[in-house]
Amino acid sequence: MAEVSGKMYLVIGLAVGVLSLTLNILRKDSSMTLFAVVGVCLFLWGLFKVLKQKRHTHKLHENQLMGKKHPYRKHETPAHLRKEHPNPHPDKYCHKCGNNMKSFANFCANCGFKMR
């Protein structure tokens, strides 16, 4: 599911809040107060998301200027873990088309030939 942008929350919250408050004033009752509260809450949530995104973007840019690593990657992978390990599943080839396949594959991804 796609994430809703903070700017969209701002726009929707502002529209719902202003329209419901306007209707409250025009109708001279408080029947739209709940919608006004929801609009204000959406607006505040959008403001929070926009400020959080700007802070995150600013921090990443600042780290790039300082030559620092990404803030979520504090340590590099140790050398003994970076080595290439032998493949526990040696590759096999399709008898029909010669396509390279994993040893656990039952069908060829290229031609559909049944291997087992």
N, C-alpha and C positions, 0 to 999 in steps of 0.2 A: 504494500500500500504506500502511496506517495505521501511525503510529509507536507503539511500545509505550511506555507510561508508565513512568517511573522507579520509581513506587510498585509497579507490577506486578512489576518485576524484584526489588524488595526482598522482596515477599511470596513469590514463587516461589523465590528464592534461599534465603530463610530456611527455607521448608518443606522443600525438597530437602536442604539442609544438615543440619537438625535430624533429619529422618527417617532419613537415611542414617547419621548418627553414632549415632543410637539403635539402628538395626539392627546396626551394627558392635559396639556394646557388648553387646546382647542375644545375638547369635550368637557372640560372642567370637572373631571373625575380622576380617579387613580386606577383605572382598569388596566392600564398599560405599564404600571410600575414594575412588574416582574420582568417585562421585556427590557425596560430601561436598565435594570440591575444586570441582566444577562449581557446587554450591550456593553456596559461599563466593564464587566468582567472579561469579555472577549477583547476589548480594547487594551486592558491592562496586561492580559496574557500575551497579546501581540507585541506590546511595548517591551515586555520582558524578553521575548524571543529575539526581537530585533537587536536589543542591547547586548544580549548574550552572544549573538552571532558576530556583531561588530567587535566585541571584546576578544572573541576567539580568533577572528581574522587578523586583528591588530597584533595579537600575541604571536601568531604564526609568522607574520611579516617581520616583527621585531626579532624573533629568533633567527630568521633567515639573514637579516642584516648583521647580526652578531656572530653568524657562523655556527650557531648551535644546531644540534640535532632536533628532530621533531619532538615535541614535548611528551608524546606518548611512547616514544622509543628511547627510553633512558639509557639502555645498555646495548652494545653490539652483541651479536651472537658469538659465543665463544668459538675459538678456532676448531676445537675437536667436534663441535656440532655442525660446522659449516662444510666439513669434508663430504665428498660424494660417497654415499654408501652404495654397495652393490645392490642391484635390483633383486629383491627376493622372489619376484615373479618374472622370470626371463621371458622375453618376447617370443612369439611364434608367428608363422606366416600362413596366410590362406593358401590352400592347395589349388584353388581355382584361379585367383587373380594375383596372388603374391603380396597382398596387403599386409603390412606389419600389424600384429594384433597382440593383445595381452594374453598371458597364459590362461587366465580364467574366463576368457570370452568364449561363448558358445556359438556365436554367429559372426560372420565377417561384416564389419561396418560398411565396407565398400560394395560388395556384391550380394550379401545376404546368405552366402553358402553356410550350411550347418556344419559345424566343426565336430560335434560329438554325436 
